[in-house]
Amino acid sequence: MFEGILTPNGVYWDKARISNVLSNPVYKGTAIYGKTKASRISKKPSGGPRQFKTKIDEQIIVENAHEPIISLKDCFLSNEALQ
């Protein structure tokens, strides 16, 4: 399907990588703020604060925050083709 095409990281594209890109809301023009928070109690071995995911109702989601990289129609069609 994508034989010989490398990602920016130098690995080959596959179905899982493409699916991850297409399911990322950033590519559809959505910005999500506050997806993680820093723990005030738990620390990493390096001494820095641990990050943890927030609940969806604590996040700020802004639709159409920027120009989409992929249209919703193309995203829908691509997701159908990958299944």
Rosetta blueprint (number, residue, H / E / L):
1 M L
2 F L
3 E L
4 G L
5 I L
6 L E
7 T L
8 P L
9 N L
10 G L
11 V L
12 Y E
13 W L
14 D L
15 K H
16 A H
17 R H
18 I H
19 S H
20 N H
21 V H
22 L H
23 S H
24 N L
25 P H
26 V H
27 Y H
28 K H
29 G L
30 T L
31 A E
32 I E
33 Y E
34 G L
35 K L
36 T E
37 K E
38 A E
39 S E
40 R E
41 I E
42 S E
43 K E
44 K L
45 P L
46 S L
47 G L
48 G L
49 P E
50 R E
51 Q E
52 F E
53 K E
54 T L
55 K L
56 I H
57 D H
58 E H
59 Q L
60 I E
61 I E
62 V E
63 E L
64 N L
65 A L
66 H L
67 E L
68 P L
69 I L
70 I L
71 S L
72 L H
73 K H
74 D H
75 C H
76 F H
77 L H
78 S H
79 N H
80 E H
81 A H
82 L H
83 Q L
